Amino acid sequence: MHIFFSVGEPSGDAHAAKLIEEIRRRDPQSRFSGYGGPQMAEAGCELQFELTTMAVMGIVAVLPLLLKFYRLVKQAEVLLKEQRPDLVVLVDFPGFNWWIARKAKRLGIPVVFYMPPQLWAWASWRIHRVRKFVDYVLSPLEFETRWYCDQGVDAECVGHPFFDEVAQHKLNTDFMHEQAERGGTVIGVLPGSRNQEVQRNWPIQLATIRRVHERCPTTRFLVACYSQQHVEWCRELLTDEAADLPIELCVQRTPEVIAAADACLMVSGSVSLEVLARQTPAVVMYVMSKTLHRLGRWLIRCTYITLANLIAGRELMPEFIIYGDPKPDIERMAGILEEWVHNPDSRLQRAEELSSIAAAAAQPGATARAADAIFRRFSATEDTQAAERRAA
């Protein structure tokens, strides 16, 4: 089986890489190509372009990249015509991936959307695109699957692959031992995986760290940076009064930071699922422009609501959508973290609530179920296509 992937987010890179490994276990002769990230390349995907480097949000950030996106769609069309893969698998990144789906369907190539866009939250009117261009949706959430099915889409719930990654990831023992030896209360800080997210959210997180440090001077802060570039951006602001803050910038240590932390201050995103699985109390934030906020509070809440809270059915992780003057939200976030530092019982109660939700929802096996679903649905299609090619 030859599968063409189109993956545009760093988190999607990890999910797709695991899916590639699972598919290869079932069919060692499988071939993988397309757009994605470094983890997919390491798993054996022939990358035509590292699309995860272009992960941005908002029309202002997207506009300068439109010509590049257009060229990548045209390149994908040529590749699909020449290579005729048996299947196209899309992972999130809907603005771009709709066009890949469109090209694949015109060529008669089946399309699977793994980790589909949350249309139920922010763009339900776009469901016609899924009906028209996608053959099969593999969803991580039960209620999302029901929504897609109710809209006439062939969808199956396989669970969330983040829980697989948590279960499979072996924490760096040296890092964990070092943190345990140093002792004290630890707050993990997660600025996000996109460049734009880090640049927008880190200054607010740093201001919150400063407020917590003033009230809880023995607390340490571990900052989980996705790349060395993010470390440099974060370090640029650690000047003057921030230079003496007990902050440690850590690269590619997000699971370890979450596991070592007593609580987290995090940017809204799918990483909330790992925080849930590791049962670490967290405050969730996201900074946006006043212009975007004018679109309507309901839209903002639907778009940025934390996945872990959706699973829990309530605000288990306090959420702050920040626009305009951030000082009131900084004070509130710092207040919650201060309460968790000074009142361990309050923190432990929240951790127990997370544990209860995680026991029911954070079950591993999603990636294996997704691979099984793909083989169950498309292996016969592949055999038919192979026979047709031999006959031609």
Secondary structure, 3 states (H helix, E strand, C coil): CEEEEEECCHHHHHHHHHHHHHHHHHCCCCEEEEECCHHHHHHCCEEEECHHHHCCCCHHHHHHHHHHHHHHHHHHHHHHHHHCCCEEEEECCHHHHHHHHHHHHHCCCCEEEECCCCHHHHCHHHHHHHHHHCCEEEECCHHHHHHHHHCCCCEEECCCHHHHHHHHCCCCHHHHHHHHHHCCCEEEEECCCCHHHHHHHHHHHHHHHHHHHHHCCCCEEEEEECCHHHHHHHHHCCCHHHHHCCEEEEECCHHHHHHHCCEEEEECCCHHHHHHHCCCCEEEEEECCHHHHCCCHHHHHHHHCCHHHHHHCCCCCCEEEECCCCHHHHHHHHHHHHHHHHCHHHHHHHHHHHHHHHHHHCCCCHHHHHHHHHHHHHHHHHHHHHHHHHHC
